[in-house]
Amino acid sequence: MSHIVVGLDIGTSFIRAVIAKVSEAQSDKPEIEVIGFAKKPSQGVRNGNIVNLDAAASVIKSTIDAAEQEAGEEVVSVFTAIGGSQTESILSTGSCGIDKKNRNNKNFLAQVDADAKRRAVEQATKQLFPLGKELIQIIARQYSVDGISEIKDPIGFQGVRLEVETLLITASVTAIENIRECVTRAQYFLENKMSCKVLAASESVLVSEEKDLGSIVIDLGGGTTDYMVWTNGAPVYSSSINIGQSIVTSDIATVKGVPFNIAEKIKLEYGCCYMNMDDLKEEVIIPGVGGKAPELTSRQEICAIMEARMRELMGMVKKDVIKNSGIKCLRGSIVLIGGGALMEGVAEMTQEVWQTSSVRVGCVRSLGFTKDDSYRDPDFATACGLVLLNREAGNTEKTRYKKASSEDSGIFDKAKGFLKKFF
């Protein structure tokens, strides 16, 4: 038996969808094969926030339609994620008596079971969250049994008291409902609770050794920059800066006096954020606007504008990580993902800012699609990560409905479906 899992990444600059077929293998984990993917420029999304429901829903539908054509499968449900300033991470601890019936008997030893783990985690989540925030993910970092700490899985341990250290991730209720409404308007069913974007991306680009040693995943998105710190195999801190790659485009537009769309084209075609790269003497023609004559410049001048902003942005991430993560030594890697990771020179610039050579552009692990491997690019990390996180989730009862028979479909949609079937 196999089932379809769809990862949907709603970004400021692009909306991406990945369709994968998950088959039950003989091993412990099911096998995954990407069978279709697509991305289209976003509409109705600004700085990670949905500001126009209908526009965003329209792009979601067209993106998934394009992925459907390649996959040859109909999508009825999706998994998605939320990021940016709408999310926050909180470290929390919880504890409970291992034996539920004799929890007050300090001399009675009991064996840790799944129920004890659940009760300890429940205690960790019993706290007041800020108004308008909803708990979306609970990540158990490590357990301890009667003072024996750093236990990954306590099942089977004997003891009196079980403690757990968790990372709780919350998100804006308003942002969650806006995303849910967009997916519904696009006539898809949203599976389960939303994931944290950078957590999903980490699943697709980090190897277990990097998680253990201490690594940082930095998502260079269009409207926001999200990052997550990993150590001892689990995330310890996650945050976001409400500044993304669009500000680099705005800098080019301001300095060169051109519209945003022209500045974006210049950034994509000639952009570089590290002055020591080769071939920066190439000439660049800035189109004339409003009667202004075209201007001749060089990649080096464009690079100077971009590098200044990228260094500032990376410096802000570094300052926040040092202040709040508690990590004193980074023995793993800094992994760059998102659309900004495709920029030339971004790894070299990051190495200088962080003063480490262990910087790489994140490449999504191979998921079996041989016709086109561009789904492995760093900007597809979140969409592929959503597939990996939810690979064991089968289709729910609600996903069996067909879009064409949705009660919300208008007369035009029904007529269009009838004519399509007739011809």
N, C-alpha and C positions, 0 to 999 in steps of 0.2 A: 504494500500500500504506500501511496505517496500523497502529499498535499502541497498546496501552493502557499508560499509566504511572500508578502509584498512589503518592502521597506520604503517609506515615503519621507523624504527630507524636504521640509518647507523652509527655504532659505530666503534671505533678503534679495540676492541677485538671481538665483536659479532655484527651481523646484526640480527635484530628482526622484526617480522611482526605479526600484530594482525588483524584478520578479524572479523568484527562485523556486525550484522544485525540490522538495525535501522527501527523501525516501528512507524508509526504515532499513538500516543496514544491519549486518551481523554484529558489528562492534557496539560499544556503549553509546556512541553518538551517531545520530542519523547523518546520512550523506546529503550534501547540498550542491545543487548545480544551478547557476544563474542561467536563465533562459530568455531574459529580455530586460532591457533597461533603457532609460531615456532621461533627458533633461531639457527644460525650456526656461527662458527668461521669466523671472517672477513679475507678477503684477499684484498690486494691493498689499505688499509687504514692505515695511520700512523699519530698519534697525531691529529686525527680528520680530516685530509686532505686526499683526494683521490689521490693516487700516481700511481695507475694502473687501468685504466678505465675498461678494459676487465675483470680483475680478480674480481674487485668489482661488476661489473654487473653480473658475473657468480654466485656469492654468493647470490646476491639479488634475482636472478631468482630461485635458488634452495631453498632459505628460503621461498619465497612466494609459491613455488610449494608444499613444505611440509605443509604449513598452508592450502593451497587449499584442499589437500587430507583429512585433518581433517574436514574442513568446508563443503566439498561437493559443493563448489561454485567456479566458475571461476573468477579470478581477472583480471580486465582490466585497473584499474586506482588506484593510491595510493596517500596518503598524506604523506609528509615527513618533516623533520626539519633539521636545521643547528645549530651548536653550536661551542664551542671552541673559539680560538683566532680570528676566522673569523667574530665574531659578536661583536658589541659594542652597548651600550645604552646611550641615550642622553635625558636629561630632557629639555622640550621646552614648551613655552606658546604661545597662540594665542588668538586674540580677534577680535570681529566684532560688528557692530551695529545690534541689534536684528531685527529691521525693515529695510529690504533691500532698500526700496524706500526712506525712510526718515532718513537714518543713521546719517545725520549731524544735525538733529533737536534734541537737548538735552532734550527738554521738552516733546517729544512724546514717550509715553509708547507703547510697543508692547509685544505680547506673544511669548515666545520662541517656535519655531517649529523645525522640523527635518532639514529644510534648514539652519536655523541659527546655529544649532550644526555643520552641515557639513562645513559651511563657517569658523567657529571658528577653527575647527580642521585643515582645509586647511591652515590657516594662521600660525598655529603652525609648519607645515611641510615645510614652505617656508624659507628654510635656505640652506646654502651650506654644503654638506656632503663631507667627505674626498674623494680624488680621488680613484676610484676603489671600492667604497662602494655603496650599493643599499638599499633603505628603504624597509624592509620586513614587519614590523608591527608597527601599531600606537595604543597605548593604552591610552585612555582618563582616567586620574586618577581622576580628580574632576573638577567641573565647579564653576563659581561665576557669579552672576548677580548683577551689580551695587554695588560691594563690599561685597555682601553676599556670603561667600565662603563655601567650603566643601559640595557642592551640587553634588549628584551622578547623578541624571537625571534632567536637567533643563526644560524639556518639560512642558509647561503650566505656567511657571513663567512669571511675568510681569516685564518689565524693559527697559532700554535703551541700555545697553552694556553687551555683554556676553563674558566671558573669560574662557579659558580651559587650564588645565595643563596636558601635555601628556608625556609619555615615548616613545621615538622613538627608534626602534631597527634596526640597519643596519647590513649588512653582505657583505662579499667579493663577488664581481661580479664573479670573477674567480671560487671561491668555489661553488657558486650557479650553474653556468653553468656546472661545472664538475659533480655535483650531478644529474643535469637534464640529462646530456648525459649518465650517468650510468643507470638511470632509463629507458631511451629510448632504450639503447642497450639491456636491459633486456626485452624489448618489452612490457613495461607498459607506460601508460599515466600519467604524473605528474599533479595532480589537484592543481589549484590555486597557490598562492605564498607560499613559504616555511614559516614554523613557527620557532620560537626560541625554541630550544630543552628544555631548563629548564622551559620555560613558559608552554609548553605543559605538561611537567611532573608535574608541580605545579597543573594543572587542575585535575590530577588524584589522588593526594595524600594529598592535603590540604583541610581542611574544612573551611567554611566561617568565623568561629570565629578566626581561626589562621590567616587568611588573614587580618582581622580587627585589631587584637591585635598587630601584628608585628612579622613576622616569616621569617625564612631563609630556602630556599631549596638548598641543596648542592648535586650536581650530581657527584659522585666519579666514573668517567669513566676510561677507560683503558689508553687513551692518554692525556686527559684533565680533569680538574676539573672545572665545571660550577656552578654558584650559582646566586640566585635571591633573593632579599630582598623585602618583602611585608609589607605594613602598610596601615591602613585605607581602606582595601579592594582592594588595587591595588598595582602592583609592582612599586617600587621607584628606584631600581638600579639592574643592571645585569652585570656580568662580568665573566671572565674565566682566569684560570691559565694554562699555557701550560705544565702542569705536571700532570700525572695520575698514575693509579695503576701499569702500566708497569715499572715505576721506582722502585717500591718496589720489583718487580720480579728481576730487574737488580741488586739491592743491594744484594739479596740472591745469585744470580749467581756469583757476584764478590767476596763476602766474602767466599763462599763455593767452588768456583772454578768449577762450573758446567755450562753446557749450559743453555740458557734461557728457553727452553722447560721443562727441568728437574726442574729448579727453580720455574717455574709456577706451575708445578704439586705439588711440596712441599708446595708452598703457599696455593694452593686450599685445599689440604688434611690436612695440619697441621698448617696453618697460624692463627695467632692471633696478635692483635696490642695493647693489654693491659696486662701488666705484672701481674696484681693482679687477673687475672682469675684463675679458678681452673684447675686441670689436665694438668698443663704445664710441669710436670716431665716425661711425656710420651716420650719414646725413638723414635728417628727418624733416619733412615738409609739413608745417602747420598750416592747415587750410585757412584761407581768408574768410572772415565772417562780417556781414553787414558792410560791405564795401571796403573792408580792410584787406590789404594785399597779403598774399601768402607769405609765411615767414620760414626761413631756412635755419634749422638748428641741428643739434647732434644728439645722439643717444646719451652722450655723457651729461648733457645739460638736463635731459629728462630724468636720468638716473639720480642726479644730485637732488632734484625735487623729491623723488620717491624715497631715496635712502634716508633723508632727514626725518620724514614722517614715520617710516618703518622702524628706525632706531628708537624713536620716541615711544612708539607703541610697544615694542619688545621690552624696552626699559621699564615701562609701567607694569607689564606682566611679571617681570623679574622681581621688582620691588614688592609687589603684592604676594608673590609666592614665598619669598624669603620671610616676609613679615608674618604670614598667617598659616603656612603649611607645617612649620616645625621641622622641616628637613634641613639638616646642616651640611650634608654631603650628598651630591648627586653622582651615583655610581652607574646609573643606567644611561638612557638616551633622552634627548629632547626630540620629539617627533612632531613634525609640522604637517597639518592636514588642511582641508578646505581649499577654496579657490585661490587664496593668496599663496598657498604652498607651491602653485604652478609658476610663480614669478621667478625669473632668473636671478640668481644671486642671493635668494632668501636664506638658504642654508648657511652660506659663508658669512652673511651679515649677522645671523643669529649666533654663530660660533664666536664672533668677536664680542657681542653684547654679553653673552653668558660666560665667556672665557672658558669654553670647553670645545673639544673637537667632536664630541659625541652628539652630533646633530644630524638628523636625516629627514628627508621628505618621506612621509608615510605612504607606503604602498599597500593596498588592500591585498590580503592573502588570496591566492588563486582559488576560484570557486567553480572551476570546470567549464567555463564558457570559452570555446576555442575560436569562434568566428570573429570576435572583437574583444580585446582585453582592456579597452579603455575604461571599463567599470572598475578597474584596479587603480585608477588615478586617485590622488588624495581628496579630490572634491566629492567622490562617491563613498568616502569612508563611513559617513553616518548612515546612509541608506543601506549599505552592505552590512554594517554593524547591527542594524535593526533586524535584518534577516537572521544573522547569527544568534542574536539574543533570544529570538523567538522561534528558533528552528524546531523546538519540541512542542510548540503550540499548534494543535490541530484546529481545523475549522470548527467554529462554534455553530450552534443551531441557527443563529441569526445570519450567518454568512451563506446560507443556502438559498436565500431569496435572490431573485434575478433583478438586475437594474431595470430592465424593460417593463417589469410588472410592478414596479414601485408605485404605491398609492399616491406619491407626490408627483409622479410624472404628469406632465401637462398633456392636453389633447394633441398638440403638435408632435410631441415625442412619440405618442402612441401611434399616430398616423404615419409618422416617419418609419417606425418599426414595422408597421403593417406593410407599407409599400416596399421596404427593403426585403421583407420575407417573401412578398408576392413575386417580385422580379427575380 
